[in-house]
Amino acid sequence: KGKKLRIRIPLIPGCNDSEENIEATAKFVESLGASVEGLDILPYHRLGEPKWEQLDREYTLSGVKPPEREHVMMLKDLVTPYCPNVSVGG
């Protein structure tokens, strides 16, 4: 339809942060062609955890630590050949 896409990937340790998963995702993004203007890797953080407590809801990612910066940057380097316009943090 001629619309531009910006793909945003929340990066959650132990869930979707393996090299295999990220590379497969990058290959899929590449297959979308010129409609993709870029890809944002969004590392997991715990800033929203207090909101869950305020809502009296269970925070199911409790205990999950944010990914190390080196790991995130390695994943960025891994996807760059498939999607050159990659950012971390979006």
Secondary structure per residue as TSV (DSSP state, phi and psi in degrees):
chain	resnum	aa	ss	phi	psi
A	1	K	-	360.0	3.5
A	2	G	-	82.2	6.2
A	3	K	-	-85.7	143.3
A	4	K	-	-86.2	144.4
A	5	L	E	-117.3	143.2
A	6	R	E	-121.8	116.0
A	7	I	E	-86.8	131.9
A	8	R	E	-121.8	122.5
A	9	I	E	-114.6	108.0
A	10	P	E	-67.1	128.5
A	11	L	E	-103.3	107.8
A	12	I	-	-113.6	116.4
A	13	P	T	-55.5	134.7
A	14	G	T	79.7	-4.9
A	15	C	T	-114.0	-55.7
A	16	N	T	-140.4	22.4
A	17	D	-	-101.0	15.7
A	18	S	S	-76.9	153.5
A	19	E	H	-59.1	-41.6
A	20	E	H	-61.3	-44.7
A	21	N	H	-67.0	-45.2
A	22	I	H	-66.6	-39.1
A	23	E	H	-66.6	-40.6
A	24	A	H	-62.7	-39.7
A	25	T	H	-64.4	-42.2
A	26	A	H	-63.5	-39.1
A	27	K	H	-64.6	-39.4
A	28	F	H	-62.9	-45.2
A	29	V	H	-59.9	-42.5
A	30	E	H	-59.3	-37.3
A	31	S	H	-67.1	-16.6
A	32	L	T	-76.0	-15.6
A	33	G	G	78.6	-153.3
A	34	A	G	-67.4	-12.2
A	35	S	G	-69.9	-17.8
A	36	V	E	-87.6	119.0
A	37	E	E	-92.5	-13.2
A	38	G	E	172.6	173.6
A	39	L	E	-135.1	131.4
A	40	D	E	-110.3	126.6
A	41	I	E	-95.5	120.9
A	42	L	E	-111.6	93.2
A	43	P	E	-61.6	138.2
A	44	Y	-	-56.7	140.7
A	45	H	-	-139.6	169.4
A	46	R	S	-107.8	17.9
A	47	L	T	-64.9	-25.7
A	48	G	T	-88.1	-4.8
A	49	E	H	-56.8	-44.7
A	50	P	H	-60.6	-31.2
A	51	K	H	-62.8	-39.8
A	52	W	H	-62.3	-40.1
A	53	E	H	-64.2	-41.8
A	54	Q	H	-62.6	-33.2
A	55	L	T	-84.5	1.7
A	56	D	T	56.2	44.0
A	57	R	-	-120.2	150.4
A	58	E	-	-72.3	130.5
A	59	Y	-	-92.5	101.6
A	60	T	T	-71.8	-11.9
A	61	L	T	-100.6	15.0
A	62	S	T	-57.6	133.1
A	63	G	T	93.1	-13.4
A	64	V	-	-79.0	127.3
A	65	K	-	-94.6	144.1
A	66	P	-	-58.0	149.5
A	67	P	-	-68.2	151.0
A	68	E	-	-66.7	143.5
A	69	R	H	-57.4	-39.8
A	70	E	H	-60.2	-39.5
A	71	H	H	-66.0	-44.4
A	72	V	H	-62.1	-44.3
A	73	M	H	-68.2	-33.8
A	74	M	H	-64.6	-41.3
A	75	L	H	-65.9	-37.7
A	76	K	H	-60.0	-46.2
A	77	D	H	-62.4	-33.6
A	78	L	H	-67.1	-38.1
A	79	V	H	-87.7	-18.7
A	80	T	T	-55.6	-38.4
A	81	P	T	-62.4	-24.5
A	82	Y	T	-91.1	-29.9
A	83	C	-	-146.0	92.9
A	84	P	S	-59.9	-28.8
A	85	N	-	-94.0	77.5
A	86	V	E	-109.9	135.1
A	87	S	E	-128.3	158.2
A	88	V	E	-110.1	125.7
A	89	G	-	99.8	-24.9
A	90	G	-	56.7	360.0
